[in-house]
Amino acid sequence: MVELRGKNAIVTGAAVGLGNAYAKALAEEGVNVALCDLRDEVHELKEQLEGLGVRAIAWQGDVSDPAHVRTVVDGAKSEFGSIDILINNAGVFGASVPDDDLDKSLGDYERIVGANLKGEYLFGRAVIPIMIDQGVGGEIVNIATDHMFTCGTPYDSCPKHDDCPWGDSPRPTGGGDAMDLYDASKWGLNGFLFGWAKALAPHNIRVNALCMGATDSWMLRSFHGHNPPQKEVDSWMKAEDNARVMIELLKEGSQGRNAQNINFCTGRPVALEAPHEHLYVVPETVRLGGEQ
Ligand SMILES: NC(=O)c1ccc[n+]([C@@H]2O[C@H](COP(=O)([O-])OP(=O)(O)OC[C@H]3O[C@@H](n4cnc5c(N)ncnc54)[C@H](O)[C@@H]3O)[C@@H](O)[C@H]2O)c1
């Protein structure tokens, strides 16, 4: 297992929800963390992380804005000296349907695809040259959704766990009824997952994605007017559990899995499943060689 203490990370969308839990879990492992978010609570989180004994730095801004991304990435590099881990987490949900009016929909497109796909793309483009230049490997984790893996399309990739609450009939399609832009943005991440993993394997930089089902967060609570029924809350996964699994993933280091959409099915214990067989890449093309 790889020691994370002393490494340096960027977590996007860290003010609340899953990103907040990821940032805290990294700091508890002794990782210095650069944070960014639209919300000003990101500055409170910086102070909390410093209280855990690591260095932290925070910026308020939009991940779809290239100038903001430059500020965060260059600032993190200059403050910490290196960037070892990128957690591409910032994301938004917004209802959208195919017969939305074009003018209404353009705003949705910019907001949803901007945060969920363009933001991850921009952070990748800004961080990857730095990681390659450092020459010591690295970790990129993109935060996707179960709509692109768990019990969803592609149907054949459902792991069909014995304890799956959906029984023998996994949900045949990913996503919900008003999610075409959200799902398109998350499916788009597969292009970066596989493309980056192949290109970066020779540099010992791993790229994986976490594909969660319903996990307690500001976003999920907002679907219920921030007053969700307790029964609903009890069925959700906890962000802290997901963060613990992310730490386990990072600790695999260069001997670990690469180019994988990692599955978190609602209704099952939140645990790092065994690596699955590759469906979309030739395994040799994403195998890392050396030590980090
Ligand atoms: N919670 C779930 O059930 C769930 C399930 C699947 C995937 N996800 C994904 O997990 C990630 C985190 O979601 P969450 O549930 O914690 O949501 P959340 O709304 O609780 O937190 C998201 C954070 O990202 C920030 N953010 C949003 N757009 C941004 C932008 N353009 N620039 C900078 N910051 C921005 C928000 O301000 C917020 O702090 C998202 O990518 C989401 O799509 C969540």
The ligand as an ORCA input file, in Angstrom:
! r2SCAN-3c Opt
* xyz 0 1
  N     -24.871     12.584     -4.148
  C     -25.163     11.638     -5.046
  O     -26.084     10.830     -4.857
  C     -24.335     11.515     -6.302
  C     -24.537     10.387     -7.083
  C     -23.782     10.231     -8.230
  C     -22.841     11.188     -8.560
  N     -22.658     12.291     -7.793
  C     -21.628     13.248     -8.201
  O     -20.806     13.536     -7.095
  C     -20.258     14.845     -7.236
  C     -20.519     15.623     -5.968
  O     -21.934     15.738     -5.821
  P     -22.661     15.979     -4.425
  O     -23.793     15.043     -4.379
  O     -21.672     16.024     -3.336
  O     -23.268     17.421     -4.735
  P     -23.332     18.724     -3.808
  O     -24.219     19.675     -4.526
  O     -23.691     18.327     -2.431
  O     -21.824     19.254     -3.852
  C     -21.256     19.665     -5.088
  C     -20.266     20.773     -4.836
  O     -19.743     21.176     -6.123
  C     -19.815     22.597     -6.198
  N     -19.957     23.008     -7.603
  C     -20.996     22.760     -8.410
  N     -20.778     23.322     -9.607
  C     -19.574     23.938     -9.540
  C     -18.833     24.720    -10.452
  N     -19.285     24.973    -11.703
  N     -17.628     25.200    -10.063
  C     -17.175     24.967     -8.793
  N     -17.858     24.253     -7.886
  C     -19.054     23.749     -8.258
  C     -21.032     22.972     -5.383
  O     -20.989     24.339     -4.988
  C     -20.927     22.009     -4.223
  O     -20.119     22.507     -3.173
  C     -20.923     15.456     -8.465
  O     -20.059     15.351     -9.574
  C     -22.159     14.599     -8.650
  O     -22.616     14.591     -9.974
  C     -23.399     12.483     -6.658
*
